[in-house]
Amino acid sequence: MATIELASAAQITSIPTLMAFRDGILVFRQAGALPAAALEQLIASVEALDMDEVTAQAAASGAAPSGS
């Protein structure tokens, strides 16, 4: 039952769904799987994000960090 509640809270409608978070902020979401090379590129992109800018954008849009 907890799995269903988690999927609902994260608005997951397809399996697999790939989600990436930094500092509690959802920065990537895609239904479906990625090939290994694309996943590695995604990870590098997420690691390279300017989180000060992302946090400012999230605050401006009214988005709260996940888990809040």
PyRosetta script that sets phi, psi and omega in degrees:
from pyrosetta import init, pose_from_sequence

init()
pose = pose_from_sequence("MATIELASAAQITSIPTLMAFRDGILVFRQAGALPAAALEQLIASVEALDMDEVTAQAAASGAAPSGS")
pose.set_psi(1, -37.2)
pose.set_omega(1, 179.9)
pose.set_phi(2, -62.3)
pose.set_psi(2, -33.8)
pose.set_omega(2, 179.2)
pose.set_phi(3, -63.9)
pose.set_psi(3, -42.4)
pose.set_omega(3, 179.0)
pose.set_phi(4, -64.3)
pose.set_psi(4, -42.2)
pose.set_omega(4, 179.6)
pose.set_phi(5, -65.1)
pose.set_psi(5, -40.7)
pose.set_omega(5, 178.4)
pose.set_phi(6, -64.6)
pose.set_psi(6, -44.6)
pose.set_omega(6, 178.4)
pose.set_phi(7, -61.5)
pose.set_psi(7, -40.1)
pose.set_omega(7, 178.7)
pose.set_phi(8, -66.0)
pose.set_psi(8, -44.7)
pose.set_omega(8, -179.5)
pose.set_phi(9, -63.3)
pose.set_psi(9, -34.0)
pose.set_omega(9, -179.9)
pose.set_phi(10, -89.9)
pose.set_psi(10, 3.0)
pose.set_omega(10, 179.6)
pose.set_phi(11, 56.3)
pose.set_psi(11, 41.6)
pose.set_omega(11, 177.8)
pose.set_phi(12, -84.1)
pose.set_psi(12, 123.0)
pose.set_omega(12, 179.5)
pose.set_phi(13, -117.6)
pose.set_psi(13, -10.9)
pose.set_omega(13, 178.5)
pose.set_phi(14, -132.5)
pose.set_psi(14, 147.7)
pose.set_omega(14, 175.2)
pose.set_phi(15, -121.6)
pose.set_psi(15, 127.5)
pose.set_omega(15, 2.5)
pose.set_phi(16, -82.0)
pose.set_psi(16, 155.0)
pose.set_omega(16, 170.4)
pose.set_phi(17, -124.7)
pose.set_psi(17, 126.6)
pose.set_omega(17, -180.0)
pose.set_phi(18, -99.8)
pose.set_psi(18, 126.0)
pose.set_omega(18, 178.5)
pose.set_phi(19, -131.1)
pose.set_psi(19, 139.8)
pose.set_omega(19, 176.8)
pose.set_phi(20, -123.9)
pose.set_psi(20, 134.4)
pose.set_omega(20, -180.0)
pose.set_phi(21, -121.5)
pose.set_psi(21, 143.3)
pose.set_omega(21, 168.5)
pose.set_phi(22, -132.0)
pose.set_psi(22, 130.9)
pose.set_omega(22, 178.7)
pose.set_phi(23, 51.1)
pose.set_psi(23, 37.2)
pose.set_omega(23, 177.7)
pose.set_phi(24, 77.6)
pose.set_psi(24, 8.0)
pose.set_omega(24, -179.0)
pose.set_phi(25, -110.9)
pose.set_psi(25, 128.8)
pose.set_omega(25, 175.9)
pose.set_phi(26, -68.6)
pose.set_psi(26, 118.5)
pose.set_omega(26, -177.6)
pose.set_phi(27, -114.2)
pose.set_psi(27, -9.4)
pose.set_omega(27, 177.9)
pose.set_phi(28, -155.9)
pose.set_psi(28, 139.8)
pose.set_omega(28, 177.6)
pose.set_phi(29, -150.7)
pose.set_psi(29, 129.8)
pose.set_omega(29, 178.8)
pose.set_phi(30, -153.3)
pose.set_psi(30, 133.2)
pose.set_omega(30, 172.5)
pose.set_phi(31, -77.6)
pose.set_psi(31, 136.9)
pose.set_omega(31, 178.9)
pose.set_phi(32, 103.2)
pose.set_psi(32, 167.6)
pose.set_omega(32, -178.3)
pose.set_phi(33, -93.0)
pose.set_psi(33, 162.7)
pose.set_omega(33, 175.5)
pose.set_phi(34, -117.8)
pose.set_psi(34, 147.0)
pose.set_omega(34, 171.3)
pose.set_phi(35, -64.0)
pose.set_psi(35, 157.7)
pose.set_omega(35, -175.5)
pose.set_phi(36, -53.6)
pose.set_psi(36, -45.0)
pose.set_omega(36, -178.3)
pose.set_phi(37, -63.8)
pose.set_psi(37, -40.2)
pose.set_omega(37, 179.2)
pose.set_phi(38, -68.4)
pose.set_psi(38, -36.6)
pose.set_omega(38, 177.7)
pose.set_phi(39, -65.5)
pose.set_psi(39, -42.4)
pose.set_omega(39, 177.3)
pose.set_phi(40, -62.2)
pose.set_psi(40, -40.3)
pose.set_omega(40, 177.5)
pose.set_phi(41, -65.2)
pose.set_psi(41, -40.4)
pose.set_omega(41, 177.7)
pose.set_phi(42, -61.5)
pose.set_psi(42, -46.3)
pose.set_omega(42, 180.0)
pose.set_phi(43, -59.6)
pose.set_psi(43, -44.4)
pose.set_omega(43, 178.7)
pose.set_phi(44, -62.8)
pose.set_psi(44, -40.0)
pose.set_omega(44, 179.3)
pose.set_phi(45, -65.2)
pose.set_psi(45, -41.6)
pose.set_omega(45, 179.2)
pose.set_phi(46, -66.3)
pose.set_psi(46, -41.0)
pose.set_omega(46, 178.2)
pose.set_phi(47, -63.9)
pose.set_psi(47, -30.8)
pose.set_omega(47, -176.3)
pose.set_phi(48, -85.9)
pose.set_psi(48, -4.6)
pose.set_omega(48, -178.3)
pose.set_phi(49, -59.7)
pose.set_psi(49, 143.0)
pose.set_omega(49, 171.8)
pose.set_phi(50, -84.1)
pose.set_psi(50, 98.7)
pose.set_omega(50, -173.2)
pose.set_phi(51, -69.9)
pose.set_psi(51, -22.9)
pose.set_omega(51, 173.4)
pose.set_phi(52, -62.7)
pose.set_psi(52, -42.7)
pose.set_omega(52, 178.9)
pose.set_phi(53, -68.1)
pose.set_psi(53, -43.6)
pose.set_omega(53, 179.8)
pose.set_phi(54, -62.6)
pose.set_psi(54, -43.2)
pose.set_omega(54, 179.1)
pose.set_phi(55, -62.4)
pose.set_psi(55, -41.5)
pose.set_omega(55, 178.5)
pose.set_phi(56, -63.8)
pose.set_psi(56, -42.4)
pose.set_omega(56, 178.8)
pose.set_phi(57, -65.3)
pose.set_psi(57, -40.4)
pose.set_omega(57, 179.3)
pose.set_phi(58, -64.5)
pose.set_psi(58, -41.6)
pose.set_omega(58, 179.1)
pose.set_phi(59, -65.0)
pose.set_psi(59, -40.0)
pose.set_omega(59, -179.5)
pose.set_phi(60, -66.7)
pose.set_psi(60, -31.5)
pose.set_omega(60, -179.2)
pose.set_phi(61, -89.1)
pose.set_psi(61, -4.5)
pose.set_omega(61, 179.6)
pose.set_phi(62, 83.3)
pose.set_psi(62, 9.6)
pose.set_omega(62, 179.4)
pose.set_phi(63, -77.0)
pose.set_psi(63, 132.9)
pose.set_omega(63, 177.0)
pose.set_phi(64, -96.8)
pose.set_psi(64, 147.3)
pose.set_omega(64, 174.8)
pose.set_phi(65, -57.8)
pose.set_psi(65, 148.5)
pose.set_omega(65, 179.3)
pose.set_phi(66, -63.1)
pose.set_psi(66, 145.9)
pose.set_omega(66, -179.6)
pose.set_phi(67, 88.5)
pose.set_psi(67, -1.4)
pose.set_omega(67, 179.4)
pose.set_phi(68, -92.2)
pose.dump_pdb("model.pdb")
